[in-house]
Amino acid sequence: MKPKIRVITLGVADLERATRFYGEGLGLPKHDFEGGNISFFSLEGTF
């Protein structure tokens, strides 16, 4: 089995800007989540 990145947790000062970067800039699919200041993105092997 190949190793895969499953979860990365990052603390950021500007969540909106970071969310745009990972979603639009890197093209990671974002999962809808309500509640709190958090964004979830899918990485290979995550779901």
Secondary structure in CASP SS format (residue, H / E / C, confidence):
PFRMAT SS
TARGET T0000
AUTHOR 0000-0000-0000
METHOD secondary structure of the structure
MODEL  1
M C 1.00
K C 1.00
P C 1.00
K C 1.00
I C 1.00
R C 1.00
V C 1.00
I C 1.00
T C 1.00
L C 1.00
G C 1.00
V C 1.00
A C 1.00
D C 1.00
L H 1.00
E H 1.00
R H 1.00
A H 1.00
T H 1.00
R H 1.00
F H 1.00
Y H 1.00
G H 1.00
E H 1.00
G H 1.00
L C 1.00
G C 1.00
L C 1.00
P C 1.00
K E 1.00
H E 1.00
D C 1.00
F C 1.00
E C 1.00
G C 1.00
G C 1.00
N C 1.00
I C 1.00
S C 1.00
F E 1.00
F E 1.00
S C 1.00
L C 1.00
E C 1.00
G C 1.00
T C 1.00
F C 1.00
END
